[in-house]
Amino acid sequence: GFTMSEAPWQFRLLAQIRIPMLMFVVIPLSFLMWVFKISRGWLRMHLQRYFPSLYASKSTHADRVAKIVAQLKEWNADGRKKKLRTSRANWQSMSTRLMSNKQGCHLINVGHLNHILDYNPVEGTITVEPMVTFGEATEFLMPKGKCLECHIEMESITVGGASMGFGLETNSHRIGFFQETVVEYEIITPDAKVRKISAESDPELFYA
């Protein structure tokens, strides 16, 4: 098994000073990140409300997707020599891993896919990009008197992560996992093709 003596010296040093690191570094940085995300969401919401022609995240969604397509085409052109992973750092995700496991992989930057695209009050659906967090979705829906049917009780978890990772919450015994509330996905296949799939259009892939 793993012992502390086998750990890198950097890890052993951080283990010794973990309490002051948490108090004076991690917590302040977490607070600043929280302020940034809340401010960004507030600004986007008001820009969409008062200046829809100036800030139209739905109309620019295709441009953001095109950046992913370009990265996948580059991976294909290189012969698919490396595994595909997102470039999101481990410390930004809900992970128990202490170190990165993405060395030697072809990293795809998806951080810019963090916009709320649409809300349909008739169908009761919200369309978001995968890096939108549950906190941001909540801030958007609460003024409308709505909430997600399956709401994960952690603000920093992303909608894309929950839909791919068996997201569940306190009423999942009644409504199921988070991905069971999703009605449609937009995906990019390994050969860089953009597809929209639903239970009706492609049930095999939708439920895969």
C-alpha positions as CSV (number, residue, x, y, z in Angstrom):
1,G,0.0,0.0,0.0
2,F,0.9,3.7,-0.2
3,T,2.9,5.1,2.7
4,M,3.8,8.7,3.4
5,S,7.6,7.9,3.1
6,E,6.9,7.0,-0.6
7,A,5.2,10.3,-1.4
8,P,7.0,13.1,-3.2
9,W,8.7,15.6,-0.9
10,Q,6.3,18.3,-2.1
11,F,3.3,16.2,-0.9
12,R,4.9,15.5,2.5
13,L,5.7,19.2,2.9
14,L,2.1,20.2,2.1
15,A,0.8,17.6,4.5
16,Q,2.8,19.2,7.3
17,I,1.5,22.7,6.7
18,R,-2.0,21.8,5.5
19,I,-3.9,23.7,8.2
20,P,-2.3,27.1,7.6
21,M,-2.5,26.4,3.8
22,L,-6.2,25.8,4.2
23,M,-6.8,28.9,6.4
24,F,-4.7,31.4,4.6
25,V,-4.5,30.2,1.0
26,V,-7.1,27.7,-0.1
27,I,-10.2,29.3,1.7
28,P,-9.4,32.8,0.5
29,L,-8.8,31.6,-3.1
30,S,-12.0,29.6,-3.0
31,F,-13.9,32.7,-1.8
32,L,-12.4,34.8,-4.6
33,M,-13.3,32.2,-7.2
34,W,-16.9,32.1,-5.8
35,V,-17.2,35.9,-6.0
36,F,-15.9,35.7,-9.6
37,K,-18.4,33.1,-10.7
38,I,-21.3,34.8,-9.0
39,S,-20.4,38.2,-10.5
40,R,-20.0,36.5,-14.0
41,G,-23.4,34.9,-13.7
42,W,-25.0,38.2,-12.5
43,L,-23.4,40.1,-15.4
44,R,-24.4,37.6,-18.0
45,M,-28.0,37.5,-16.8
46,H,-28.4,41.2,-16.9
47,L,-26.7,41.6,-20.3
48,Q,-29.0,38.9,-21.7
49,R,-32.0,40.7,-20.2
50,Y,-31.2,44.3,-21.2
51,F,-28.9,43.9,-24.2
52,P,-29.9,40.7,-25.9
53,S,-28.4,41.8,-29.2
54,L,-25.1,42.6,-27.5
55,Y,-24.8,39.4,-25.5
56,A,-26.5,36.5,-27.3
57,S,-24.8,33.4,-25.9
58,K,-27.2,31.1,-27.9
59,S,-26.2,32.6,-31.2
60,T,-22.5,32.3,-30.4
61,H,-22.8,28.7,-29.2
62,A,-21.8,27.3,-32.6
63,D,-18.6,29.3,-32.5
64,R,-17.7,27.8,-29.1
65,V,-18.5,24.3,-30.4
66,A,-16.3,24.9,-33.5
67,K,-13.3,25.4,-31.2
68,I,-13.9,21.8,-29.8
69,V,-14.3,20.5,-33.4
70,A,-11.0,22.0,-34.4
71,Q,-9.2,20.4,-31.5
72,L,-10.6,17.0,-32.4
73,K,-9.7,17.4,-36.0
74,E,-6.1,18.1,-34.8
75,W,-6.2,14.9,-32.8
76,N,-7.5,12.9,-35.8
77,A,-4.8,14.5,-38.1
78,D,-2.1,13.4,-35.6
79,G,-3.3,9.8,-35.9
80,R,-5.2,9.5,-32.6
81,K,-2.0,8.6,-30.8
82,K,-3.1,9.9,-27.4
83,K,-6.1,9.4,-25.2
84,L,-8.6,12.2,-25.1
85,R,-9.1,14.1,-21.8
86,T,-10.5,17.5,-20.9
87,S,-7.9,20.0,-19.9
88,R,-9.7,20.8,-16.7
89,A,-7.4,20.5,-13.7
90,N,-8.1,18.0,-11.0
91,W,-8.4,20.7,-8.4
92,Q,-11.2,22.2,-10.4
93,S,-13.3,19.1,-10.4
94,M,-14.9,16.9,-7.7
95,S,-12.0,14.4,-7.5
96,T,-10.2,12.6,-4.7
97,R,-7.0,12.3,-6.8
98,L,-4.1,14.2,-5.4
99,M,-2.2,14.5,-8.7
100,S,-3.1,14.9,-12.3
101,N,-3.6,11.7,-14.3
102,K,-3.7,13.5,-17.7
103,Q,0.0,13.5,-18.6
104,G,0.6,12.3,-22.1
105,C,-3.1,12.8,-23.1
106,H,-4.5,15.0,-25.8
107,L,-6.2,17.7,-23.8
108,I,-9.4,19.3,-25.0
109,N,-10.2,22.7,-23.6
110,V,-13.9,22.9,-22.8
111,G,-13.8,25.7,-20.2
112,H,-15.5,28.2,-22.5
113,L,-18.6,26.1,-22.7
114,N,-20.2,27.7,-19.7
115,H,-23.2,29.6,-21.0
116,I,-26.9,29.2,-20.3
117,L,-28.5,29.1,-23.8
118,D,-32.2,29.0,-23.5
119,Y,-35.2,28.5,-21.2
120,N,-38.5,27.2,-22.4
121,P,-41.3,27.8,-19.8
122,V,-43.9,25.9,-21.9
123,E,-41.8,22.6,-22.0
124,G,-40.2,23.3,-18.7
125,T,-36.7,22.8,-20.0
126,I,-33.4,24.7,-19.8
127,T,-30.6,24.4,-22.3
128,V,-27.1,24.8,-21.0
129,E,-23.5,24.2,-22.0
130,P,-21.7,21.4,-20.1
131,M,-19.5,23.6,-17.9
132,V,-22.5,25.5,-16.4
133,T,-22.6,24.7,-12.7
134,F,-25.7,23.8,-10.6
135,G,-25.2,27.0,-8.7
136,E,-25.4,29.1,-11.9
137,A,-28.4,27.2,-13.1
138,T,-30.1,27.8,-9.7
139,E,-29.4,31.5,-9.8
140,F,-30.9,31.6,-13.3
141,L,-34.1,29.6,-12.5
142,M,-34.9,30.9,-9.0
143,P,-36.2,34.3,-10.1
144,K,-38.6,32.4,-12.4
145,G,-39.9,30.3,-9.5
146,K,-38.3,27.2,-11.0
147,C,-35.6,24.7,-10.2
148,L,-34.0,21.7,-11.7
149,E,-36.0,18.5,-11.3
150,C,-32.9,16.7,-9.9
151,H,-30.9,19.3,-8.2
152,I,-27.4,18.2,-6.9
153,E,-26.8,20.0,-3.6
154,M,-23.3,21.2,-4.5
155,E,-23.0,24.5,-6.4
156,S,-19.7,23.8,-8.1
157,I,-20.7,20.5,-9.8
158,T,-21.2,21.0,-13.5
159,V,-24.3,19.9,-15.4
160,G,-22.1,18.1,-18.0
161,G,-20.3,16.2,-15.2
162,A,-23.5,15.2,-13.5
163,S,-25.1,14.0,-16.7
164,M,-22.1,11.7,-17.4
165,G,-21.5,10.7,-13.8
166,F,-24.6,9.4,-12.2
167,G,-25.7,12.6,-10.4
168,L,-28.1,11.9,-7.6
169,E,-29.8,13.9,-4.8
170,T,-32.3,13.5,-2.0
171,N,-35.3,12.8,-4.2
172,S,-33.5,10.5,-6.7
173,H,-35.4,7.6,-5.2
174,R,-38.5,9.1,-6.9
175,I,-37.2,10.8,-10.1
176,G,-33.9,8.8,-10.7
177,F,-30.5,10.1,-11.6
178,F,-29.8,13.5,-13.0
179,Q,-29.2,12.2,-16.5
180,E,-32.7,10.7,-16.5
181,T,-34.1,14.2,-16.5
182,V,-32.1,15.2,-19.7
183,V,-34.2,15.3,-22.8
184,E,-31.5,16.0,-25.4
185,Y,-27.7,16.0,-25.8
186,E,-25.5,17.8,-28.2
187,I,-22.4,15.7,-28.6
188,I,-19.2,15.8,-30.7
189,T,-18.1,12.4,-31.9
190,P,-14.5,11.3,-32.1
191,D,-14.4,12.1,-35.8
192,A,-15.4,15.7,-35.0
193,K,-19.0,15.5,-36.1
194,V,-21.6,17.5,-34.1
195,R,-24.8,15.6,-33.4
196,K,-28.0,16.2,-31.4
197,I,-29.5,13.0,-29.9
198,S,-32.6,12.3,-28.0
199,A,-34.5,9.2,-26.9
200,E,-36.5,9.4,-30.1
201,S,-33.7,10.1,-32.6
202,D,-31.1,7.6,-31.4
203,P,-32.2,5.7,-28.3
204,E,-29.2,3.4,-28.3
205,L,-26.7,6.2,-28.1
206,F,-28.9,8.3,-25.8
207,Y,-29.1,5.6,-23.2
208,A,-25.5,4.4,-23.7
